[in-house]
Amino acid sequence: MKVLIPSPLLSYTRRSEVEAEGGTLSEVLADLDRRYPGLRFRVVNEQDQMRPHMRFFVNGEQVFDLERALRPTDAVQLVQALSGG
Amino acid sequence: MDVTRKLAAGLKKRKAATERAPRRGAQGRVLVLVATRKGAWLYHGDARRRTWRVDGPHFLGHIISHVVLDPRDGRTLLAAAKTGHLGPTVFRSMDFGRTWKEAARPPAFAKAPEGEKGRVVDHTFWLTPGHASEPKAWYAGTSPQGLFRSEDGGVNWEPVSGLNDHPRYRAWMGGEQDGTPDGPKLHSVIVDPRDAAHLYMAMSSGGVHESTDAGRSWAPLVRGMEVVEGFDPANVGFHDPHCVRLCPSNPDRLYQQNHCGIYRLDRPSSEWTRIGRNMPRRVGDIGFPMAVHPRDEDTAWVFPMDGTTVWPRTSPGGMPSVYVTRNGGKRWQRLASGFPESQAWWTVKRQAMCVDTLDPVGLYFGTTSGELWGSRDEGERWTCLARNLPEIYAVEAVELA
């Protein structure tokens, strides 16, 4: 499926739109980490929780559960909510 | 992730740590590693430490807590990094920052059992190369307090369970709300140069601790240290060491800048002496960094800050000074030649003051207002090496052959 990548992670993917596979958001992140090593830990912590300010959208809807089931036609978007200076 | 940077030309292998330090007039070149809230900069000194060539920024926009060169091979650089919003990681360079490669497994706490709340590394705060007999070993201290070890040069990091899972962990370290404003820290990881299994580390908060079995077990080392008035010094969790340094010329001597004073410890004693009592009363003995002479156990430097009223932690009276002792803390002398004489409200963080190993010793520090200062004569005269940098978190100086 198509995954949109925020600018802070382009150092890993080099592209703002990449392909990844998985039946859940968690599996998609694991696949992204296989393709782009190190990416997952920057957005999900060691307790498998989304890091603060990282947001995940599926077909435009915000998702908080990494085990949320996905279909191959879904569009996933990783968003970083910037704050501070 | 690879980040390409300009190659620092002409750099050769650094002398081994055990080799005799160069005497006066030696031609060693100093590399100063500056970590800031918005990236890292490397300053290459000329042979006389008069002019400095800047290489940077590296990791512009990343929060860099520490950049350290491995003294064992003289060329491996590790950088502790995160951004305001991405998780923490460690980068490694084998070519003085021309290229950087991310750790495969950065420091991270063990996954908690189902239903339990696990700890999360917010950032790696401190990096220490391992013992000379363990050429690939590194230690990392994190926020919140955690100790991690790499045995492959900083590529893969594992929790040091003897500390991170210690039954007294919560009693020593308190909650995450009890630490410094950007999180409680484990810092000052020290490896005894005579014994790879003999370690010290300190925590803000959580006291100073010692291990004699390579981190499998730990014992507090806080006797003689004071705590904020009204609290019980017998409670390890109330102790807030800011920076601990071991004297290279006498590994049985430690100096410490604490939230509550300046201390010295001479092993095998386990009782710290508050040598900061000998500082001028109007200046006090509050601060963050501590630096020790590479060849003289009686010489150490501090950067006093205002610990009165609401604890501004800026140079007392707006008059920056470094203080030196040359007799183990019996007397202190003010060193301020070259500094502004007034209206300079500097703060220097615990990792942001250091020495080189030349003779005379060079001193370096960075301020939270983004100025890098240096002295080529053990603090007698000071020069501003760089200004307009982001908030400086750490300064390390290494000598290149």
Interface residues (C-beta under 8 A of the other chain):
Chain A: P8 L9 S11 Y12 P37 G38 F41 R42 V43 V44 N45 E46 Q47 D48 Q49 R51 P52 H53 M54 Q80 A81 L82 S83 G84
Chain B: M1 V3 T83 G84 H85 L86 G87 T89 E102 A103 A104 P106 A108 F109 A110 K111 A112 K117 G118 R119 V120 V121
